[in-house]
Amino acid sequence: MQADKYVIKVNGNVLRPSVLDVLVNIQDSSPLLEKVKPRKARWSVRASEVSKKTFNPIRALVDSMKLEPNPNKPMIALSIGDPTVFGNLPTDDEVTIAMKNAIDSGKYNGYAPAVGYQTSRDVIAKFYSCSEAPLEAKDVILTSGCSQAIELCLAVLANPGHNILVPRPGFSLYKTLALSMGIEVKLYNLLPEKSWEIDLKHLESLIDDKTACIIVNNPSNPCGSVFSKAHLKKIIAVAARQCVPILADEIYGDMVFGERKYHAMAPLSTTVPIMSCGGLAKRWLVPGWRMGWILIHDRKDIFGKEIREGLVSLSQRILGPCTIVQGALEQIIHRTPQEFYQNTISFLKSNADLCYTALSTVPGLRPVRPDGAMYLMVGIDMKSFPEFQSDVHFTERLISEQSVFCLPATCFEYPNYFRIVVTVPEDLMLEACNRIREFCEQHYQGQEGSQDLECDK
């Protein structure tokens, strides 16, 4: 048949192509084939569903805000949770020396195991291990910052269609990661009148058969709160009754003020499996070094082999943690003097106290005293500022008039508040508070002495 001229022969055998494009001899083609015109190719490149579902509330809101500072006043940014921005909080010399030694050794220039070097994981395990919650190297996974640690935990615990419980107000990354994975986010309330403790009844009411985990952030971003041992035990009791694991975001662990004491969650639980996420970023003041970790606490073997193997598999997608920092971990952990931590905390507490005291008497504002981390939340009595439609509008005008940039708490799912970062130099902290006072006094239209704010729960 005429059509046989257009088959492909390999070693004398007929091979009919499975692709559309076959080279033919046009001169030998039949009239029928001459009438067939090839379809014109069209570009069709579309963004993935994951990218469409990825949404960063802080970035989206800040990008949409009118950030036009007063040209007559230098900008004071109280919005960025990066302690290195102003240069007043350098890391300790021993930390820097450890990095230099790791580089000079020439031992850490190649690929490391996906979960991190065995020796480096052993260092972290021994540092955080205690009799109530023992750890070994096999219980530690090193990650590219605490953010990746949280991402891996969510990815191994939840499937699309599952839900996770997230604090409100809370760090926006939890929602950003979850929604990109097709995981539903349920927000449980924190109570400002109780120093941002969890509303335990509300928390438990949100749990159903699709709840994959409860995220507990302590000390808290954005609240600066630190939970007592008694409150943490009540949270664990809820998780135990409902058989739901806990993802403990403890990146600000030990960054607590005054007599307040930090308690990690894992040593308080004998039954509930807990994944604790931490890293070097905050306590050692090196967020750009991207070193985090997951500590797997599972004394009843509830996670079992499957969850651990799942974490390893997820780690193998991209080799994340920096090998140089891994090589420096032992010296960083063991040689950083206690005085460095104490000085950092002392500075943060002093700034937080200064800010709280200064803003407590500002008409229309109610700061909530922090007990740790690097933040302070301030409530706005919106009825006293009728010309502002929202906390976003309030903070936009604060920028345009006073060149003070605070994040509106709408970023943290908690309108009518704003967050202040207390890592700036003391003179700038004082200047910022004075500008905020001037701004509020100019726009305040409430009744004198009326400082009671309605808590948005």
C-alpha positions in Angstrom: 0.0 0.0 0.0 1.0 3.6 -0.6 1.0 4.3 3.2 3.8 1.7 3.7 6.2 4.3 2.3 5.8 6.2 5.5 6.6 3.5 8.1 10.1 3.3 9.7 12.2 0.2 9.2 14.8 -0.9 11.8 16.9 -3.9 10.9 14.4 -4.8 8.2 11.4 -4.8 10.7 8.5 -2.3 10.6 8.4 0.1 13.5 5.4 2.2 13.6 6.2 5.5 15.4 4.4 6.5 18.6 5.3 10.2 18.1 3.4 12.6 15.8 6.4 14.1 14.0 7.6 11.6 11.3 9.9 12.7 8.4 8.3 11.9 5.1 9.2 12.3 1.4 6.8 15.0 0.3 7.5 14.3 -3.4 6.1 10.7 -3.0 3.1 11.7 -1.0 -0.4 11.0 -2.2 -3.0 13.7 -2.9 -4.8 12.8 0.3 -1.7 13.4 2.4 -1.0 16.7 0.6 -4.3 18.0 2.0 -3.2 17.4 5.6 -1.7 20.5 7.2 0.4 20.2 10.3 -1.1 21.7 13.5 0.7 24.8 14.5 2.4 24.4 17.9 1.3 26.7 20.7 3.0 27.7 23.9 1.2 26.6 27.0 3.3 27.1 30.1 1.3 27.5 33.3 2.2 28.0 36.9 1.8 25.0 39.1 -1.0 24.6 41.6 1.5 24.6 44.5 2.8 28.0 43.4 -0.8 29.3 43.1 -1.6 28.2 46.6 1.6 29.7 48.1 0.7 32.9 49.8 2.8 34.9 52.3 0.4 37.2 54.3 3.2 39.5 55.6 4.9 39.9 52.2 1.5 40.4 50.4 0.3 43.0 52.9 3.6 44.9 53.2 3.9 45.0 49.4 0.4 46.5 49.1 0.9 49.1 51.8 1.7 52.7 51.1 5.2 52.9 52.5 6.1 56.5 52.0 8.0 57.8 55.1 8.2 61.4 56.2 11.2 62.8 54.2 12.0 65.0 57.2 12.4 62.1 59.6 14.7 59.1 59.2 13.0 55.8 59.0 12.9 53.5 62.1 12.0 50.0 61.1 10.4 48.1 64.0 9.1 45.5 61.6 11.8 43.0 60.8 12.5 40.0 63.0 16.2 40.0 62.1 18.4 40.9 65.1 21.4 41.7 62.9 19.8 44.6 60.9 21.1 47.5 63.0 24.5 45.9 63.9 24.1 46.4 67.6 23.6 42.6 68.3 26.6 40.8 66.8 27.1 37.1 67.5 29.9 36.1 69.9 33.5 35.9 68.8 33.6 32.2 69.6 30.8 31.6 67.1 32.8 33.4 64.3 36.0 31.6 65.2 34.2 28.3 65.0 33.1 29.1 61.5 36.7 30.1 60.5 38.1 26.9 61.9 35.6 24.8 60.0 36.5 26.5 56.8 40.3 26.3 57.4 40.0 22.6 58.2 38.9 21.8 54.6 36.8 19.0 55.9 33.4 20.4 55.1 33.5 21.4 51.4 31.6 18.4 50.1 28.2 17.0 50.3 26.9 15.9 53.7 24.3 13.2 54.4 20.8 14.6 53.7 19.9 14.6 57.5 23.3 16.1 58.5 26.6 14.8 59.6 26.4 12.1 62.3 28.8 14.0 64.5 26.9 17.3 64.2 23.6 15.6 65.0 25.2 14.0 68.0 26.3 17.4 69.3 22.7 18.7 69.1 21.3 15.6 70.6 23.6 15.8 73.6 23.0 19.5 74.0 19.2 19.1 74.3 19.0 15.7 75.8 17.7 15.3 79.4 16.7 12.5 81.6 13.0 13.2 81.0 13.4 13.4 77.2 16.6 11.6 76.1 17.9 12.2 72.6 20.3 10.4 70.3 21.8 11.4 67.0 19.1 9.3 65.2 16.5 11.6 66.8 17.9 14.7 65.1 17.5 16.0 61.6 19.5 19.1 60.6 17.7 21.5 58.2 18.2 24.7 56.4 17.0 26.9 59.2 14.0 26.4 61.5 11.7 27.3 58.6 12.7 24.1 56.7 12.3 22.1 59.9 8.7 23.2 60.2 8.1 22.5 56.5 9.5 19.0 56.8 7.4 18.3 59.9 4.2 19.4 58.2 5.0 17.5 55.0 5.5 14.2 56.9 2.5 14.6 59.2 -0.2 15.9 56.9 -1.7 15.1 53.5 -3.9 17.4 51.3 -7.3 17.6 53.0 -5.9 17.3 56.5 -5.9 20.2 58.9 -3.4 21.7 61.4 -4.1 23.9 64.4 -2.2 27.2 64.4 -2.1 30.0 67.0 -3.9 33.3 66.4 -2.0 35.6 66.5 0.7 33.5 65.1 3.7 33.3 62.7 2.4 33.6 59.2 4.8 30.9 57.8 2.7 28.1 59.2 -0.3 29.1 57.0 2.0 29.8 54.0 3.5 26.3 54.1 0.2 24.5 54.9 -1.9 26.1 52.1 0.8 25.4 49.5 0.5 21.7 50.5 -3.3 21.6 50.3 -3.5 21.5 54.1 -6.4 23.3 55.9 -5.4 25.8 58.6 -7.6 26.1 61.7 -6.8 29.1 64.0 -7.0 28.7 67.8 -7.1 31.8 69.9 -4.5 33.2 72.2 -5.7 35.5 75.1 -4.0 38.8 75.5 -5.6 39.4 78.9 -3.9 36.2 80.1 -0.4 37.1 78.6 -1.3 35.3 75.4 -2.1 31.9 76.9 -4.0 29.5 74.7 -7.8 29.3 74.9 -7.7 25.6 75.6 -11.5 25.0 75.1 -11.3 26.7 71.7 -8.3 24.7 70.8 -9.9 21.4 71.7 -13.1 22.3 69.9 -11.3 22.6 66.6 -9.9 19.0 66.6 -11.4 16.4 64.3 -10.4 13.2 62.7 -8.5 15.1 60.0 -6.3 17.1 62.4 -2.7 16.2 61.7 -0.9 18.2 64.5 -1.1 21.1 66.9 1.5 23.8 66.4 2.7 25.4 69.6 5.0 28.4 69.3 6.8 29.1 72.7 8.3 31.7 73.2 6.0 33.4 70.8 6.4 35.3 67.6 4.6 37.8 67.4 3.5 38.0 71.1 6.7 37.7 73.0 4.8 35.4 75.5 6.4 32.5 77.4 4.1 29.7 78.7 4.3 28.4 82.2 5.0 24.7 82.9 1.4 24.3 84.1 -0.1 25.8 81.0 2.2 23.6 78.8 1.0 20.5 80.6 -2.6 21.5 79.9 -1.9 21.8 76.2 -0.2 18.4 76.3 -3.3 17.0 78.1 -5.5 18.2 75.2 -3.2 16.6 72.7 -3.2 13.3 74.7 -7.0 13.1 75.0 -7.4 13.7 71.3 -4.4 11.6 70.1 -2.9 14.5 68.1 0.9 15.0 67.9 2.5 18.4 68.7 4.8 20.4 66.5 6.7 22.7 68.9 8.3 25.7 67.3 10.9 26.6 69.9 13.3 28.7 67.9 13.2 31.3 70.7 13.9 28.8 73.4 15.7 30.2 76.5 15.2 33.8 75.2 13.2 34.8 78.3 13.2 37.8 80.5 13.6 38.3 84.2 12.4 35.6 86.5 10.4 33.9 83.8 11.6 30.4 83.0 11.5 28.6 79.7 10.3 25.0 79.6 10.7 22.9 76.5 7.5 20.8 75.8 9.1 17.4 75.3 10.3 16.8 78.9 6.8 17.5 80.1 5.1 14.7 78.1 5.3 11.0 78.6 2.9 10.0 75.9 2.3 12.6 73.2 4.9 12.5 70.4 6.5 15.9 69.8 8.6 17.3 67.0 10.6 20.2 68.4 12.0 22.7 65.8 14.9 25.0 66.6 18.1 26.5 65.2 21.0 28.9 65.5 19.1 31.9 64.1 17.8 33.7 67.2 19.7 32.6 70.2 23.1 32.8 68.5 22.0 35.8 66.4 22.9 34.3 63.0 19.7 33.9 61.0 21.5 34.1 57.6 23.5 31.0 58.4 20.4 28.8 57.9 21.0 26.1 60.4 18.0 24.5 62.0 17.0 21.1 63.4 14.1 18.8 64.2 14.2 16.9 67.5 12.0 13.8 67.5 10.6 12.9 70.9 8.6 9.7 70.7 9.1 7.6 73.7 6.0 5.5 73.1 7.0 4.8 69.5 3.8 6.3 68.2 5.5 7.8 65.1 7.1 4.5 64.5 9.4 3.7 61.6 7.2 5.3 59.0 7.4 8.9 60.2 11.1 8.7 60.7 11.7 7.3 57.3 9.4 9.9 55.9 11.5 12.7 57.3 14.6 11.2 55.9 13.0 10.8 52.5 11.8 14.4 52.5 15.3 15.6 53.6 16.7 13.9 50.5 14.8 16.0 48.1 17.3 18.8 48.5 20.5 18.8 50.6 19.7 21.7 52.8 21.9 22.4 55.9 25.2 24.2 55.2 28.1 21.9 55.7 30.4 24.6 57.0 28.0 25.5 59.8 27.6 21.8 60.6 31.3 21.5 61.0 31.3 24.5 63.3 28.4 23.3 65.5 30.4 21.6 68.2 32.5 24.7 68.9 29.5 27.0 68.6 27.5 24.9 71.1 30.3 24.3 73.6 32.4 27.4 73.5 29.8 30.2 73.3 30.1 31.8 76.8 27.0 32.0 78.9 27.6 35.7 79.3 26.8 36.2 75.6 23.3 34.8 76.1 22.8 36.8 79.2 23.8 40.0 77.6 21.5 39.5 74.6 18.5 38.8 76.9 19.4 41.7 79.2 19.4 44.0 76.2 16.1 42.7 74.8 14.4 42.9 78.2 15.6 46.5 78.8 14.2 47.5 75.4 11.0 45.7 75.9 10.5 47.3 79.3 11.3 50.7 77.9 8.8 50.3 75.1 6.1 48.9 77.3 6.4 51.6 79.8 6.5 54.4 77.2 3.5 53.1 75.4 1.4 52.2 78.4 0.4 55.9 78.9 -0.2 56.7 75.2 -3.9 57.4 74.6 -5.7 54.8 72.6 -2.9 52.1 72.9 -2.5 49.1 75.1 0.8 47.2 75.0 0.9 43.7 76.3 4.1 43.1 78.3 6.3 40.4 76.7 8.2 37.8 78.7 10.6 36.7 76.0 11.6 36.5 72.3 12.1 39.8 70.5 8.6 41.2 70.1 5.8 43.2 71.8 2.2 43.4 70.7 0.3 46.7 71.0 -3.5 46.9 71.0 -5.2 49.8 69.2 -8.6 51.2 70.4 -9.9 51.8 66.9 -12.9 53.7 68.3 -10.4 56.3 69.6 -9.0 56.8 66.1 -12.1 57.0 63.9 -10.2 58.4 60.9 -8.4 55.0 60.6 -10.3 52.1 59.0 -8.0 49.4 60.2 -4.6 48.6 61.8 -3.2 48.6 58.3 -4.4 52.1 57.7 -3.1 53.1 61.2 0.4 51.8 60.5 0.5 53.3 57.0 -0.2 56.7 58.4 2.4 56.2 61.2 4.9 55.6 58.5 3.9 58.6 56.3 3.8 61.0 59.3 6.5 59.7 61.7 8.6 57.3 59.6 8.1 54.5 62.1 7.4 51.1 60.5 5.5 48.5 62.7 3.8 45.5 61.3 0.0 45.6 61.5 -1.2 42.5 63.3 -3.6 41.7 60.4 -0.4 40.0 59.2 -0.8 37.6 62.1 -4.6 37.1 61.7 -5.2 39.5 64.6 -6.5 42.9 63.5 -6.5 46.0 65.7 -3.0 45.4 67.0 0.6 46.0 65.8 3.9 44.3 66.5 7.1 46.0 67.5 10.5 44.4 67.2 12.7 45.3 70.2 16.1 44.5 68.8 16.9 48.1 67.7 19.4 50.3 69.5 18.0 51.8 72.7 18.1 55.4 71.4 16.1 54.4 68.4 13.7 52.5 70.5 13.1 55.6 72.7 12.8 57.9 69.6 10.3 55.5 68.0 8.1 55.4 71.1 8.2 59.2 71.3 7.1 59.4 67.7 4.3 56.9 68.2 3.1 59.0 71.2 3.1 62.2 69.1 1.2 60.4 66.4 -1.5 59.0 68.7 -1.9 62.3 70.6 -2.5 64.1 67.3 -5.2 61.7 66.1 -6.8 60.5 69.3 -10.5 61.3 69.6 -11.5 59.1 72.5 -12.5 60.1 76.0 -9.7 60.7 78.5 -9.2 57.8 80.9 -10.9 55.3 78.6 -8.1 52.8 78.0 -10.1 49.6 78.0 -9.8 47.8 74.7 -11.9 45.0 73.4 -9.8 41.9 72.9 -10.3 40.5 69.4 -10.8 36.8 70.1 
